């Protein structure tokens, strides 16, 4: 988590876990409070594409 940053503003991301298995996040989201964007995590893969793409 320390190396991940918001692709829009480079702010810190807050992790919210919906489903976890063996210490791995399966579903959830990453949220940037600085620019108010949320990025989904699906099948353990974070989608960090900027929202306008």
PyMOL commands that set and color helices and strands:
alter all, ss='L'
color gray80, all
select strands_A, chain A and resi 14-21+24-32+37-42+45-46
alter strands_A, ss='S'
color yellow, strands_A
deselect
rebuild
show_as cartoon
